[in-house]
Amino acid sequence: MILPIIALCEAVHVIGKGRTKITTAKEFLDRIELDPRFEIAPLTKEILKESLPIQISEMHDRLIVATTLYEQNLGHQVSLVTCDASIASSGLVSTIW
């Protein structure tokens, strides 16, 4: 499972605000790093360029979609796990939720 670093940033932000049952961001990140099912996708200049034409208002969501598109362009078969209505309704990527 490919996990965009920008999604991890958002999760850490939510954890820091106390809006989840996860106790610490460090614990969360440690578990992600130890789980072999996850591959953390970095935020690169190529992904930033991929995000430029995306018409989704939230920057983080644009970058998450751009990461998905970038991975598809590399030949990977990917779907984005999200309940975000703006991403799902954009039709830019296949979504699961």
ZIVEN-V812393 format. One record per helix or strand of 2 or more residues. SS is the DSSP state (helix for helix, strand for strand). FROM is the first residue (numbers start at 1). TO is the last residue. If there is no record, write none. Layout:
BEGIN
ss | from | to
SS | FROM | TO
SS | FROM | TO
END
This chain:
BEGIN
ss | from | to
strand | 2 | 4
helix | 5 | 16
helix | 25 | 34
strand | 39 | 41
helix | 45 | 51
helix | 59 | 73
strand | 80 | 81
helix | 85 | 90
strand | 95 | 96
END
